[in-house]
Amino acid sequence: MAFYYVNDEAQPNGDHEVHTDACVHLPAKRTYVGNFATCHVAVAEAKKIYRHCNGCYSCASACHTP
């Protein structure tokens, strides 16, 4: 289980990245998404906040799409 956050500032392509609390790229401007066993569930929850979400390449690589 990990604590997940979504970046409140979108990337240039419009995606809001989802990060774990231990990520080196965890943004200062973020919204708590929840505590989940997988990044897949975390990204699905984050999409309830922001329509376009993507997993962070560093901490949620299984959910990252280029």
C-alpha positions in Angstrom: 0.0 0.0 0.0 1.2 3.5 -0.8 -0.2 7.0 -0.3 -0.9 8.6 -3.7 -1.1 12.3 -4.7 -2.0 13.9 -8.0 -0.1 17.0 -9.3 -2.4 20.0 -9.3 -0.4 21.5 -12.2 -0.8 19.8 -15.5 2.2 18.7 -17.7 2.6 20.4 -21.1 0.5 17.6 -22.7 -2.4 18.3 -20.2 -1.8 15.2 -18.0 -1.8 15.5 -14.2 0.8 13.0 -12.9 0.1 10.6 -10.0 2.9 10.1 -7.5 3.5 8.1 -4.3 4.4 10.0 -1.2 8.0 8.6 -1.5 8.6 9.9 -5.0 11.6 12.2 -5.6 9.3 14.2 -8.0 6.5 14.7 -5.6 5.2 18.2 -6.4 4.5 20.8 -3.8 1.1 21.6 -5.3 -0.7 18.3 -5.0 -4.0 16.7 -3.9 -4.2 13.6 -1.8 -5.9 10.7 -3.8 -5.7 7.9 -1.2 -3.9 4.9 0.1 -3.9 2.1 -2.5 -2.3 -1.2 -3.3 -1.6 -0.4 -7.0 -1.1 2.7 -9.1 -3.9 1.6 -11.4 -6.5 2.2 -8.7 -4.8 5.5 -7.7 -4.8 6.8 -11.3 -8.5 5.8 -11.6 -9.3 7.7 -8.5 -7.2 10.7 -9.6 -9.3 10.8 -12.8 -12.3 11.7 -10.6 -10.4 14.9 -9.8 -8.7 15.6 -13.1 -9.9 14.1 -16.4 -6.4 13.5 -17.8 -4.1 11.7 -15.5 -1.0 9.5 -15.9 1.3 7.6 -13.6 4.7 9.1 -12.8 7.5 7.5 -14.7 9.6 7.2 -11.5 7.2 6.0 -8.9 4.2 4.7 -10.8 5.9 3.4 -13.9 3.4 0.5 -14.4 0.8 3.2 -14.9 2.8 5.6 -17.0 2.0 6.0 -20.7 4.2 8.0 -23.0 
